[in-house]
Amino acid sequence: MSFRLRWLSASLAILAVSPAYADPFFFSTGNPDGLIATASRPDSPGRPEIEAGDDFVLTQNAHITGGSFTGLLTGGASLASIGQVVVEIYRVFPLDSDVSRTSGAPTFSTVQVPTRVNSPSDDAFATRSSTASELMFVAATVQASFTANNSVLNGIHPMPGQFTGGDGAVTGQEVSFNLSFSSALDLPADHYFFVPQVQLTTGEFYWLSAPRPIVPPGVAFPTGTTDLQSWIRNAALAPDWLRVGTDITHQGPFNAVFSLTGDTVTAVPEPETYALLLIGLAAMGGFTRARRKGR
């Protein structure tokens, strides 16, 4: 066998065992800072949906298998009150959005909100729900009592009443939710918003804020990317969103407490690449046999 043929054979063997996933991925915004807490819950009878989101960036394709978020259980709620947990992933506007609803550049405002620039998109890119067995969660008490200086629950209004100052301080049981996605999130490299929702049988769930800019033990955003502030909307405001700090409270702006874990995805050769290598290998083999016959 010629050197060239041996080289092609070795290359094919290497490609055949190339892993689909390479380096571990981890992102975190860090610990609660007590500045604000934002309601976030799925739709249920008598309780319209509220979505609060904070962003993260993937510089490579990623396979997200789990994560966490931290919030408050209020109004007499306990761990036993937790029913459904939902995680939604949104891309950044204008992706997955109807831009024709807006004023266009530079503000992309609508009749409801002053801007959609850097907001989550109109529609979710991916959703995972505990009731559909797409995610599993373990909720655990961090502190029996924790107070956030301000909150957003009822004060989510379209223009011109978007500034409410918030709904005031809120105290509850601090709870962490550790997530495992049975149906993993396969996300291309892009800028996303993470939106966790908790359904309770009684009381209210609030998602706690995290320091902005991110400080240890949080993980800084990749160089050249921007850490956007948290946004919120309710069913009446959808598909638009408001900035928690800039629009509603005139404080902050804020991050929210969450983390994500998984693996970054390597460039796995396409089937066509394997086919071309096989054709080249076969051709090289035929060429070698022909040379031997001609000797």
DARAWO-V90900 format. One record per backbone hydrogen bond with DSSP energy under -0.5 kcal/mol. NH is the residue of the N-H (numbers start at 0). CO is the residue of the C=O. If there is no record, write none. Layout:
nh->NH co->CO
nh->NH co->CO
This chain:
nh->5 co->1
nh->6 co->2
nh->7 co->3
nh->8 co->4
nh->9 co->5
nh->10 co->6
nh->11 co->7
nh->12 co->8
nh->13 co->9
nh->14 co->10
nh->15 co->11
nh->16 co->12
nh->16 co->13
nh->17 co->14
nh->21 co->263
nh->24 co->261
nh->26 co->259
nh->28 co->257
nh->32 co->208
nh->33 co->208
nh->36 co->149
nh->37 co->206
nh->38 co->151
nh->39 co->204
nh->40 co->49
nh->43 co->46
nh->46 co->43
nh->49 co->40
nh->50 co->232
nh->52 co->230
nh->53 co->193
nh->55 co->191
nh->57 co->189
nh->58 co->56
nh->61 co->186
nh->62 co->262
nh->63 co->61
nh->63 co->184
nh->64 co->62
nh->64 co->260
nh->65 co->260
nh->66 co->178
nh->67 co->258
nh->68 co->176
nh->69 co->256
nh->70 co->174
nh->71 co->205
nh->72 co->172
nh->73 co->71
nh->73 co->203
nh->76 co->73
nh->80 co->77
nh->81 co->78
nh->82 co->198
nh->85 co->196
nh->86 co->127
nh->87 co->194
nh->88 co->125
nh->89 co->192
nh->91 co->190
nh->92 co->118
nh->94 co->91
nh->96 co->93
nh->98 co->96
nh->100 co->97
nh->101 co->98
nh->102 co->108
nh->107 co->103
nh->109 co->112
nh->115 co->106
nh->116 co->106
nh->118 co->115
nh->120 co->90
nh->122 co->95
nh->124 co->88
nh->125 co->88
nh->127 co->86
nh->129 co->84
nh->132 co->129
nh->133 co->128
nh->134 co->128
nh->135 co->179
nh->137 co->177
nh->139 co->175
nh->141 co->173
nh->142 co->173
nh->145 co->171
nh->147 co->169
nh->148 co->33
nh->151 co->36
nh->155 co->153
nh->156 co->154
nh->158 co->111
nh->160 co->157
nh->163 co->161
nh->163 co->247
nh->164 co->247
nh->166 co->150
nh->169 co->147
nh->171 co->145
nh->172 co->72
nh->173 co->142
nh->173 co->171
nh->174 co->70
nh->175 co->139
nh->176 co->68
nh->177 co->137
nh->177 co->175
nh->178 co->66
nh->178 co->176
nh->179 co->135
nh->180 co->64
nh->181 co->133
nh->181 co->179
nh->182 co->133
nh->183 co->181
nh->184 co->63
nh->185 co->183
nh->186 co->61
nh->186 co->184
nh->189 co->57
nh->191 co->55
nh->192 co->89
nh->193 co->53
nh->194 co->87
nh->194 co->192
nh->196 co->85
nh->197 co->39
nh->198 co->83
nh->199 co->197
nh->200 co->80
nh->203 co->73
nh->205 co->71
nh->206 co->37
nh->207 co->69
nh->208 co->35
nh->209 co->254
nh->210 co->30
nh->217 co->214
nh->218 co->27
nh->219 co->217
nh->224 co->221
nh->227 co->225
nh->229 co->253
nh->230 co->52
nh->231 co->241
nh->232 co->50
nh->234 co->48
nh->236 co->233
nh->237 co->233
nh->239 co->236
nh->241 co->231
nh->243 co->229
nh->246 co->242
nh->247 co->242
nh->248 co->243
nh->249 co->244
nh->250 co->244
nh->254 co->209
nh->256 co->207
nh->257 co->255
nh->258 co->67
nh->259 co->26
nh->260 co->65
nh->261 co->24
nh->262 co->62
nh->263 co->22
nh->264 co->60
nh->265 co->19
nh->267 co->265
nh->272 co->269
nh->273 co->269
nh->274 co->270
nh->275 co->271
nh->276 co->272
nh->277 co->273
nh->278 co->274
nh->279 co->275
nh->280 co->276
nh->281 co->277
nh->282 co->278
nh->283 co->279
nh->284 co->280
nh->285 co->281
nh->286 co->282
nh->287 co->283
nh->288 co->284
nh->289 co->285
nh->290 co->286
nh->291 co->287
nh->292 co->288
nh->293 co->289
nh->294 co->290
nh->294 co->291
